[in-house]
Each structure stands twice: as C-alpha cells, then as structure tokens.
Amino acid sequence: MPQPIDVVEALLFASDTPVEVERIREVLDLGSEADGRALILNLKARYEGEDRGLQIVEVGGGFRMVTRPEVAPWLVRLAKSRTRSRLSRSALETLAIVGYRQPVSRPEIDMLRGVNSEAVLESLLDRRLIRIAGRKDAPGRPFLYETTREFLVAFGLRDLSELPRVAGDLPSPAAPPSGASPEALPVLGETSQQNPGRSGAGVTPGE
C-alpha cells in the first residue's frame, strides 16, 4: 500500500499543470489543507536533500515537479530537434502591457503600442496566456483582458506580485520603460531552459 507522500509524488509527476493543495486534500481525503501542504513540503524537502534531477516548486497557485536548472544543457540537447512555437516581439510587448495594466482593453493596448493589436490578442487568447475579463464601461464596451494561470506557469511566477517592478505608469509606445518592455519579463525561453522538461506554455520568444 503506497504511503500518502508517495501518492502526492505520483500526482505531481502525472500532472501537466500545478497541483493545488486543496486538490491534494480532496484526492487523499485529508482532514485539512494544512495536512496536504505538510505532505508536499515534506516531499519537497526530500527532493532537495537528495541528488536528483527533479525538484518540486510552487508556481501558479500550486506545486509541480520540474527538472533542475543544472540538467538543462542535456535537456536542451534532447529538445534541439523539436519544432517549437515562438512568441513574436509584438506578442511579448502586448503580453507585457496586459500583465502590468490588467484588466486592460484593446483600445488602450493599441494606444500604447501605436498599432492594431487585434491579431496579437487573438494569438495570446489561443495560447491561453490571456483571457477576457469582462467589458469596459466605455463607448463601445470593449473587452477587457487579463493574464491567466498559464501565463504564471509559463513565466515561472507564483502570482502577479512577482512581476518585475515598474517605476511609474506605462508611457506611450514611443518610449517604453525598460521595466515594462518584453525583456523585463522573465523570458519564456529562459523559463524553458531552466525547466525544459516542464515549460508551461511551450513557447519561446521570436527574434
């Protein structure tokens, strides 16, 4: 009969998305979330105390099993021949605006970028990196956009508070602040190199 900690390990291994503590409590029929968190932290400490190629991290409101950064070079070799979808610079720029200004409407995004963002937003919606959060109380009632849990996972963030700090507000697109530029966000490619075995959205930035 497997021990509860072994079941938690199997759940993390089998899941493609972060496993929430509440979900672990439900599956194992535990008395409280504290019991589930204790199991995860115990397992996390076990992995940290042994020389393994995997580790357990807290990201996107849950926990997941990922590869250690130290083994990334070998995983990169394995993945070199794979065709990977890329996020264009315009997509990264739009994603940065949504990340910092959310909820934000398309007219506001267009104003900041200086170009029409409809196609880019559709692409980000398809990748589930953003979602529609409602409508703005303004003429035409445009959709409002916000980032998703998949966004947090793809960039290796626990929550939005871990986004790089931006001094002041986002200015016009003619002179974007270094903090709000796509480069200021943890680049998706870097996230996948740190944990190539489990990169949330499977995307890397374009040239």
C-alpha positions in Angstrom: 0.0 0.0 0.0 1.6 3.3 -1.1 2.1 6.0 1.6 0.3 9.4 1.2 3.6 11.1 0.3 4.1 8.5 -2.5 0.7 9.4 -3.9 1.5 13.1 -3.8 4.7 12.4 -5.7 2.7 10.4 -8.3 0.1 13.2 -8.6 2.8 15.9 -9.2 4.6 13.6 -11.8 1.4 12.9 -13.7 0.0 16.4 -13.8 0.8 18.8 -16.6 -0.3 21.8 -14.5 0.4 22.8 -10.9 -1.5 20.8 -8.4 -3.2 22.8 -5.7 -3.1 21.9 -2.1 -6.8 21.7 -1.9 -6.8 19.2 -4.8 -4.3 17.0 -2.9 -6.5 17.2 0.2 -9.5 16.1 -1.9 -7.8 13.2 -3.6 -6.2 11.8 -0.4 -9.3 12.6 1.7 -7.2 14.5 4.2 -8.6 16.4 7.2 -7.3 19.8 6.2 -5.3 21.8 3.6 -2.6 22.0 6.2 -2.2 18.2 6.1 -1.8 18.4 2.3 0.7 21.2 2.4 2.7 19.3 5.0 3.0 16.3 2.7 4.1 18.5 -0.2 6.7 20.3 1.8 8.0 17.0 3.2 8.3 15.7 -0.3 9.9 18.9 -1.5 12.5 18.7 1.3 13.2 15.1 0.4 14.0 16.1 -3.2 16.1 19.0 -2.1 18.1 16.8 0.3 19.0 14.2 -2.4 21.0 14.5 -5.6 18.1 14.2 -8.1 17.4 15.7 -11.5 14.0 16.8 -10.4 12.7 19.4 -7.9 9.3 20.5 -6.6 8.4 24.2 -7.0 5.5 26.3 -6.0 4.1 28.2 -9.1 0.8 29.4 -10.4 -1.1 28.8 -7.1 0.0 25.1 -6.8 3.0 22.8 -6.9 4.6 21.0 -9.8 7.5 18.7 -10.4 10.2 20.2 -12.8 13.7 19.5 -13.9 16.6 21.1 -12.1 18.4 24.0 -13.8 21.7 22.1 -13.6 20.5 19.4 -16.0 19.2 21.9 -18.5 22.1 21.6 -21.0 21.3 17.9 -21.6 17.6 18.5 -21.9 18.3 21.3 -24.4 20.3 18.8 -26.5 17.3 16.4 -26.4 14.9 19.1 -27.4 17.1 20.7 -30.1 15.5 18.9 -33.0 11.9 19.7 -31.8 10.0 22.4 -33.6 8.8 25.0 -31.1 6.3 27.7 -31.5 7.5 31.2 -30.8 6.1 34.3 -29.4 6.8 37.3 -31.6 8.2 40.5 -30.2 4.8 42.1 -30.8 3.2 39.3 -28.8 5.6 39.7 -25.9 5.1 43.5 -26.0 1.3 43.1 -25.8 1.6 40.4 -23.1 3.7 42.8 -21.0 1.1 45.5 -21.3 -1.7 43.2 -20.3 0.4 41.9 -17.4 1.1 45.3 -16.0 -2.2 47.1 -16.9 -4.8 44.4 -16.4 -7.6 44.5 -16.8 -7.0 46.4 -20.0 -9.0 47.0 -23.2 -7.8 46.6 -26.7 -8.1 50.4 -27.5 -5.8 51.1 -24.5 -3.3 48.4 -25.8 -3.5 49.9 -29.3 -2.8 53.4 -27.9 0.3 52.2 -26.0 1.6 50.1 -28.9 0.7 52.6 -31.7 -0.7 49.7 -33.9 -3.7 47.5 -34.1 -3.4 44.6 -31.6 -6.4 42.5 -32.6 -4.5 39.7 -34.3 -1.9 39.6 -31.5 -4.6 39.4 -28.8 -6.3 36.5 -30.7 -3.0 34.7 -30.7 -2.5 35.2 -27.0 -6.1 34.0 -26.3 -5.5 30.9 -28.4 -2.4 30.1 -26.3 -4.4 30.7 -23.2 -1.9 33.2 -21.9 -4.6 35.9 -21.6 -8.4 35.7 -21.2 -11.4 38.1 -21.5 -12.2 39.5 -18.1 -15.4 41.4 -19.0 -16.2 44.6 -20.7 -15.1 48.2 -20.0 -17.7 50.7 -19.1 -16.9 53.0 -22.0 -18.2 53.7 -25.5 -18.5 50.5 -27.5 -18.0 48.5 -24.3 -14.7 46.9 -25.5 -13.5 43.6 -24.0 -11.1 43.7 -21.0 -8.1 41.4 -21.0 -6.2 39.9 -18.1 -3.5 37.2 -17.8 -4.2 33.6 -16.9 -2.8 30.9 -14.7 -1.0 29.5 -17.8 0.8 32.9 -18.0 2.1 32.5 -14.4 3.2 29.0 -15.2 4.9 29.9 -18.5 6.9 32.7 -16.8 7.6 30.8 -13.6 5.7 33.2 -11.3 3.8 32.3 -8.2 1.5 35.3 -8.7 1.4 38.7 -10.3 3.3 40.3 -7.4 6.4 38.6 -8.7 6.3 40.6 -12.0 9.4 42.9 -12.2 8.7 46.3 -10.6 7.9 49.2 -12.9 8.7 52.8 -11.9 5.6 54.9 -12.6 3.0 54.1 -15.2 3.5 52.8 -18.7 4.1 55.7 -21.0 3.4 56.0 -24.7 4.7 53.2 -27.0 7.3 55.6 -28.5 9.4 55.3 -25.4 8.6 52.1 -23.4 10.3 51.9 -20.0 12.9 49.2 -19.6 10.9 47.7 -16.8 7.8 47.3 -19.0 9.4 46.1 -22.1 9.2 42.4 -23.1 12.8 41.9 -22.0 11.9 42.9 -18.4 9.6 39.9 -18.0 11.3 36.5 -17.4 11.6 35.4 -21.0 9.7 32.3 -21.8 12.8 30.8 -23.4 14.7 31.2 -20.2 12.0 29.6 -18.2 12.0 26.6 -20.5 15.8 26.3 -20.3 15.6 26.3 -16.5 13.0 23.6 -16.6 12.8 22.3 -20.1 11.0 19.2 -19.1 8.0 21.1 -17.9 7.7 24.5 -19.6 4.1 25.6 -19.1 3.1 27.1 -22.4 5.8 25.6 -24.6 6.7 28.8 -26.2 9.9 30.8 -26.7 10.3 34.4 -27.9 10.7 35.2 -31.5 13.5 37.3 -32.9 
